[in-house]
């Protein structure tokens, strides 16, 4: 767990590729690669896991993906759906 004031090391894409390729060569273990780069073995393991899952060592963008620009028609359609949903909720409240 991160501690207050802890500094995190950032890796360039070249460093990540080098670390992952060293481990995947089969000559080094997680611990050996970690000692060489002075990082945690768990960091090496997570880099390798991400590489195996995505096929790349590049850092993936964080957060929710950006929506494509919506047209006026898209907004109108969303507005109509919202109005129908609000009417549905109002009817549900009146039933009780």
JOTAUR-V697198 format. One record per residue. N is the residue number from 1. SS is DSSP state (A for helix, B for strand, O for the rest). BURIAL is I if it has 9 or more other C-alpha atoms within 8 Angstrom, else O. Layout:
N | SS | BURIAL
N | SS | BURIAL
This chain:
1 | O | O
2 | O | O
3 | O | O
4 | O | O
5 | O | O
6 | O | O
7 | O | O
8 | O | O
9 | O | O
10 | O | O
11 | O | O
12 | O | O
13 | A | I
14 | A | O
15 | A | O
16 | A | I
17 | A | I
18 | A | O
19 | A | I
20 | A | I
21 | A | O
22 | A | I
23 | A | I
24 | A | O
25 | O | O
26 | O | O
27 | O | O
28 | O | I
29 | O | O
30 | A | I
31 | A | I
32 | A | O
33 | A | I
34 | A | I
35 | A | I
36 | A | O
37 | A | O
38 | O | O
39 | O | I
40 | O | I
41 | A | I
42 | A | O
43 | A | I
44 | A | I
45 | A | I
46 | A | O
47 | A | I
48 | A | I
49 | A | O
50 | A | I
51 | A | I
52 | A | O
53 | A | O
54 | A | O
55 | O | O
56 | O | O
57 | O | I
58 | O | O
59 | O | O
60 | O | O
61 | O | O
62 | O | O
63 | O | O
64 | O | O
65 | O | O
66 | O | O
67 | O | O
68 | O | O
69 | O | O
70 | O | O
71 | O | O
72 | A | O
73 | A | O
74 | A | O
75 | A | I
76 | A | O
77 | A | O
78 | A | O
79 | A | O
80 | A | O
81 | A | O
82 | A | O
83 | A | O
84 | A | O
85 | A | O
86 | A | O
87 | A | O
88 | A | O
89 | A | O
90 | A | O
91 | A | O
92 | A | O
93 | A | O
94 | A | O
95 | A | O
96 | O | O
